[in-house]
Amino acid sequence: MAKIGSVQISTPVMNAACSVAKSIEDVEALSKTKVGVILVGSITVEARDGNPEPRWFVGEGYALNSFGMPNGGLEFYRTNLPEMIEIAHKADKKFALSVAGFSTAEYVSLAKLADEAKVDLLELNFGCPNVSIDGKQKPIVSFDPVSLDEIIQAVSEVTKVPLMIKVSPYSNPAELARVAEVINASGKVSAVVTANTFPNGYQTEQGEPVIASKFGGVSGSAMLPISLGQVRQFRNSLRDDIAVIGVGGVESTEDAKQYFDAGAELVQCATLIVRDGHQAMDKIVAV
Ligand SMILES: Cc1cc2nc3c(=O)[nH]c(=O)nc-3n(C[C@H](O)[C@H](O)[C@H](O)COP(=O)(O)O)c2cc1C
């Protein structure tokens, strides 16, 4: 049994935010797996088609993606969240929503939606590297502790749903420690989810970038030691009442066990299910 804030979770394994966690069909497919939590997202205020294709590349032991968060937008989810939550709850699973704003006000609008829909857990995506505004890469909130704190405070004014903060991997340990301090001091965060993809991977085949928008987030097994290190460092730096959720390269029960040994309360998987389908989640959950 795992716990995030006041929420009890039967099985400490869940899907991560990704391209196959957006629709009612995705929720139905995940409800047939052994996960303890079904997560939908990331969702944004406006509907998005995402980035041009190709936007997904599978290499040996890693993947690159630049989906750019395609999703139906706030109004689509206002209509569809009740059914999604019902499917999750009927299968005895908790329901989490991952949201990504382009401003503090947008995070607040999305948090209000989550509150009204009565989701069990709310994940704030502070780590998406794959979005451009007017041709320039959107700043990644994970690397700006002032904005990170401002958004946490503004969101917690409008909802009491336990907050999970999803961050990018930090290559500078001092930067990780500074973010942990801000999260500790906020008094509003129930869990830190680490890590989002490593930003701005790049690869070519026959001289051409494998991703249409050139750069992509790195995920999969190559992220395992990096994200395990992030979990260990956050566990050492965060208050005891803030859980750490491990994500990055989880493909087996052995991988998950390494995360639990490093101090994770739960693990999440994305690449595994984008590549192999939703049912692959059951490889992680020991029977
Ligand atoms: C295709 C794809 C789409 C993703 N979209 C999102 C997203 O919308 N929001 C988010 O927070 N993370 C997103 N991620 C990052 C994953 O949730 C996860 O943090 C990262 O991929 C590392 O885990 P993995 O090695 O299990 O894939 C995405 C990852 C992939 C592979």
The ligand as a Gaussian input file, in Angstrom:
#p B3LYP/6-31G(d) Opt

LIG

0 1
 C        5.733000       9.810000     -26.018000
 C        5.923000      10.501000     -24.700000
 C        5.093000      11.554000     -24.355000
 C        5.264000      12.197000     -23.119000
 N        4.403000      13.206000     -22.768000
 C        4.498000      13.732000     -21.518000
 C        3.546000      14.692000     -21.076000
 O        2.610000      15.057000     -21.785000
 N        3.709000      15.187000     -19.827000
 C        4.723000      14.797000     -18.971000
 O        4.805000      15.255000     -17.833000
 N        5.630000      13.884000     -19.385000
 C        5.527000      13.346000     -20.612000
 N        6.440000      12.408000     -21.013000
 C        7.543000      12.026000     -20.103000
 C        7.213000      10.735000     -19.328000
 O        6.081000      10.889000     -18.538000
 C        8.413000      10.294000     -18.459000
 O        8.664000      11.289000     -17.504000
 C        9.703000      10.059000     -19.254000
 O        9.424000       9.552000     -20.538000
 C       10.629000       9.056000     -18.533000
 O        9.968000       7.837000     -18.292000
 P       10.103000       6.535000     -19.265000
 O       11.553000       6.231000     -19.386000
 O        9.298000       5.478000     -18.579000
 O        9.516000       6.937000     -20.577000
 C        6.296000      11.764000     -22.235000
 C        7.124000      10.701000     -22.602000
 C        6.948000      10.056000     -23.812000
 C        7.846000       8.894000     -24.158000

